[in-house]
C-alpha cells in the first residue's frame, strides 16, 4: 500500500512540476506617432537581471520572444535614435505595445591645433535638448 501511495505522489509531483504553463511574450515597438520601429533590440530579463531571451523587431515593429514560464520579468527595448525603454511584463498578458520616444540629438566635435610644440584642444558639444552648448 505504501508503495502504491508513493508512486501516486511521484506521478502527481511530476505532472505538477512539468505542467507549468508557458505563455508567449510578444508585441509591437512603435514610435510616438504610432509608426513601427524596425530593428529594435528587445530583451527579456529576470528581476535579478539574468537574460532569458532576446530578439530584434521586424519591419512592422513586431517582436516575439517565444513561450516563457510564468513569472515577473523586465523587458528592455533599445533602438538607434530612441530613448531606451524598460517595462515590467508577465507572459501571456496579451500583445504588448511599447512606445519609444526620440532621443535628443547630441553632437560633439573636438578640434586639435598646434602652436609650435604646444597642443590646444577645444571640445564643442551641441544638443537640441535645452539648447546645451559647451565650449
N, C-alpha and C positions, 0 to 999 in steps of 0.2 A: 504494500500500500504506500509506504513512504517513497519507494522508487517511482511509482506512478505519479504521485503528487509532485515530486521534484522534477520529473520530466515535463509535466504541465507548466510548472513555474518557469522552467527554462524556455519552453516554447513561447509562453506569453512574453517573457522579457525580450526574446529575440525579435518578436514582432513589434514590441513597443520601441525598441532601440532602432530597428531598421525602418520602421514605418514613419519616421519623422518626415513631414511633408516638406518638399522643396517647391518654391514658387519663383517665378521669373522676376528679375529687376530690369525693367525696360522703360523707354520713354523717348522724349524729344528734347533736343537742345535748340533753343531759339534765341534770337537777339531781341532787343527791347521793342522792335517794331513787329515782332511775331514771325520774322523770317527765319529759315533754318540756318543753323551754324554747322557747317561741314567740318570734318577733321578735328572735332573737339575731343580731347582725351578725357575719358570717363573712367574713374577708378572707384571700386568698392572696397572699403576697409572696415575692419572691426573697430570697436570703441578704443581698443588699445593701440590701434594704428597698423595692425597686420593686414597686408594686402590680400584680398580674396580673389578678385578678378579685375580685368580692365579691358577696355575696347576703345575704338575711335568711332565717332558719329559718322553716318553716311551723308551723302549729298543732301538728303532730305532732312538731316538733323537727327535721324533715328539712331538709337543705340539699344543693344540687348546684351546684358551681362549673363544671360542664361539662368537656369534654375539654381537657387541658392537656399540653403537651410534657413528655417525661420530664425529670427533674431533681430537685434538692433544693429544697424550699420550706418556708416557715413559714406556719402557719395561726394567725391571730389571731381570737379569739372574744370578743365583749363583749355583755353583756345587762344591762339595768337590774336592780339588786338583787343582782348576782352579781360575784364577783371576775373580772377579765379572765383569759383562758387563752391560752397560746401553745404550739404543738407543731410539731415537725418532721414533714413529710409528703412522700411521693412519690406521684405519680399512679399509679393502678392498684393500689395496695396494698390495695384492698378497702374496704368501707364503714367509715368511721371512727366511733368513739363518743367524744364529748367530754363529760366530766362537769364541770359548773361548781359551785363552792361558793358558798354565800350570803355576801354581803359583810356586814361588821358595820354595824349601824345607827349613824349618827352625825348628831346634830342640833346646830346652832349657832344661838344666839339673841343678838342684840346689842340691849341696852336703852340708849337715849339719854335723858338727863334734863338739864334746865337749872335752874340755881340762879342767878337773876339773869342775868348775862351769861356765866357760867361753864358750859361744856358738860362733862358727865361721861358717858363710855361704859363700859359693862360688857358683856363678852362671856362667855357661858356655853356651854361645849361639853359635850355629853352623848354617851356612846358605850357600847355594850354590850360592846365589846372591852376586856377587862381593867378594866372599871369606870372608865374615864377620865372625869374631871370637871375642867374648867379654869374658873377664875373670873378 
